[in-house]
């Protein structure tokens, strides 16, 4: 009897509950819409939080590339009497460029301006807040996150130049020259490639040059400027007759590995979101670096008879450089080809071209960054595809593999602009600083080393 009553109650419930729900449907509709809106907002907040976390992590990784990455890499390659002086040059850029960026650099690079340079709307970071920028640079992260991420690029770029004039430039001259360089060369180039309305912006209608993470902005400008600086200063005392081997390959090896790790923030972070595009750039960066290390090692093995640790890490850096402009535009196998080509090409530039012309690019800043950045920028035009990054719209041909070979011409134009502004700007700045502050240390100071002559201390205390 009780069982039968329970069955009847269940049957009545199955009929009554849907009827009650239908009778209340009009009243509950507004609440349902509110719930959907709240859910959409929660999803947007979650995306913003994820993107912001990835971008802050990427910013830290890029800073890691300068100190300790580049500082150790360059510091180990010089003679021990110059290790602190060389590392101090990278550290100085971390401080000085940061201040300049906050005052005016960010505005010149990413403020509204003309096709060449940004305006002064963000002077002293005015209007750079914790909400996404009104302009579509990075719509899911605070503008301050975007600003600080881009600062890390501005820091390492002039620091790369120090490798060309290592062991022979005054600290005061270096500080003034590279500070001015960051404003007069780097900021205009960053605006032209990445800034709204820039001459080379891939979303513009002038010369759409593809540069995902800084092939022209960072590596061509720094590498070409490095060559100009090396030629302007002249050779080190005793070069090339006196052997000047690295004093600590252990330091350089550690620095190169830190550069490899930090470069994931450099390239994958340039997706500006925790997205599949970031994954693509991450994968491409790793494969190209491995291939370039192999390419350089093979070339050196045939050229000198032995593979060296210096060659392997130099090749890895060359691969990182070359894949930078292409990392967010190409598929993994073309990334391998770009890396392999960079390993062979950059080693050829260091072993053959440098010896042929006899210039003293102390740590091969031009041979790796100038040559590798130029090669990578051109090959970006060959291998870029809308399958990875629909730069001009879904299904629209992007590079040569899509049938859009005109992109190679756009890439050549971008490289030409980067070479031009680097040569002219660097020459003018070197001349002005040389005539006012002075650039080169005296012969006695150079023989004593930068550590003692410029900083009054030594990197190693070898006494009892």
Secondary structure, 3 states (H helix, E strand, C coil): CHHHHHHHHHHHHHHHHHHHHHHCHHHHHHHHHHHHHHHHHHHHHHHHHHHHHHHHHHHHHHHHHHHHHHHHHHHHHCCHHHHHHHHHHHHHHHHHHHHHHHHHHHHHHHCCECCCCECCCCHHHCCCCCCCCCCCCCCCCCHHHHHHHHHHHHHHHHHHHCCCCCCCECHHHHHHHHHHHHHHHHHHHHHHHHCCCCCCCCCCCCCCCCCCCCHHHHHHHHHHHHHHHHHHHCCCCCCCCCCCCCCCHHHHHHHHHHHHHHHHHHHHHHHCCCCHHHHHHHHHHHHHHHHHHHHHHHHHHHHHCCCCHHHHHHHHHHHHHHHHCCCCCCCHHHHHHHHHHHHHHHHHHHHHHHHHHCCCCCCCHHHHHHHHHHHHHHHHHHHCCCCCCCCCCCCCCCCHHHCCCHHHHHHHHHHHHHHHHHHHHHHHHHHHHHHHCCCECCHHHHHHCHHHHHHCCCCCCCCC
